[in-house]
Amino acid sequence: MTATCPGHRDARPRGGVWRRPEPAPSTARPSACAPLPAMLLQLLPLLLLLALLGARRAAALGAPAPLKRWALSCLLLCHAWRQRAAGGVPAEPRRPRPLRPDRHAIDSVYFTGFAETNKTFVIARLAKRPDGVCEMWLFLRVDGIGEFEHPQHPNMMVNDESEEIWSGGGLTIEYLEPQMIWKISFDGLLRKGPYRQQWSEEEGELVPVKFSFHWENFTEVFNFNVDSHPGTFAHAFAQEPWTAEFFRKVKKQREHFRHEEWGQSVGEIEIENHEKTKVLLKGVRSHSYGIRNWSEIYRYVMILAHFKDGTAAHLTVINLPATTTNLAVGYVFFPDGKKAGIEWSNASLAEMADDGVIKDEYVVSLMAGGKYFNVSATLDKQACPMVYNGLTGSGVFHECIADFHLNGITQGWGLVEFYYRDETAQPVPNLQLGLKAKGPDLSS
């Protein structure tokens, strides 16, 4: 099975609940656009000086790369130690953050949940944007009943229905206890599958669906701006020409924060003409906020997987044209609860659906915490839903459900997410908000 990306024309360039201690207020400066860590902005003067002093050798590709990696690694590692000693980041507030005065401001929460005994899963995302709108994803599969998606899809824009919680399109996500317990619920119509791979004027079969889950964490938080391994950034930036202009571009990257933790959802799903289904799902909670300008991202592939032995992993390989063409970043949570940022990976965007064709299987290797991992993913040909980015369809997300294996032995569950930027896309017919809100084009 292969899936060709709609609208894409050019793809070049465990047990027990972990309780987070209340951290001290942070004095660290905010980060650049994720996944660039805060440390980069604070180190820009030093890096710029190094680029200028190194003249042609420091600015060139090829031979100087090991020296550039070494210099960056030392600087980033030292800064990371200082930032952790300063207390890390503030705790999450009990309500959504006020959006910044920027048309690309965002406050996004994203949950995945996979049953480890059957094919049931849920993916839910709400991202507050300016002018009273939200980005919304909602995909569901109940084993033995079928696949479902929000009838708004492949459009992802809905009205923001609350300032106190994340709410839009019938989906609500709210804190019960920050970073520990959340409630995810939906009451409305979903379109029965198969999942659509392009826009269609046909409404499809709409089915009343209701669900409510309580999500509770079983890992601590991984903060991309503090916990990421400096070696991954050093390697990616060492491949680029070092010039004053390069570091000015890094500095222009806007502020964006992201942290994640893993947990389980417990609840019930009600589908018309079917009995209630009780579920226990395991997956990730991701919270990102600050400034997210999708035009700064050309393409990425993200792997999220939880394994039978308790290991959980995230690997993102991303192309940020202004600064790096192949940055691999992420983490591993070990079965004993310890966490480590990914320090190396052989994952390459050039070898992962670069032509817009998503394959059946992918295999990547990575290192974290001094340990080597081989991760293989077999994509589910019936479960690869997609949404367009914004109101113009100038980008497309594919959420491809997958079965995983760790080191060829340990079974796992999760997804592989593909994002493609399409510079030439035209507005998608009828992908528009209701009369109560006229939102901006958030895809550029």
ABEGO torsion letter per residue (X at the ends): XBBBBBGBABABXXEEBBBBBBBBBBABBBBBBOABBAAAAAAAAAAAAAAAAAEAAAABBEAAAAAAAAAAAAAAAAAAAAAAAAGEBBBBBABBBBBBBBAABBBBBBBBBBBAABABBBBBBBBBBBGGBBBBBBBBBBBGAEBBBBAAOABABBBBABAABBBBGGBBBBBABBGABBBBBBBEBBBBOBBBABBBABAEBBBBBBBBBBBBBABBBBBAAAABBAAAAAAAAAABBBBAAAAAAAAABBBBBBBBBBBBBBEBBBBBGBBBBBBBBBBBBBBBBEBBBAAABABBBBBBBBBAAGBBBBBBBBBBAAABABBBBEBBBBAAGBBBBBABBABBAAABGAAGBBBABBBBBBBBGGBBBBBBBBBBAABBBBBBBEAAGABBBBBBBBBBBBGGABBBBEBBBBBBBBAABBBBBGBBBBAABBBBBAAX
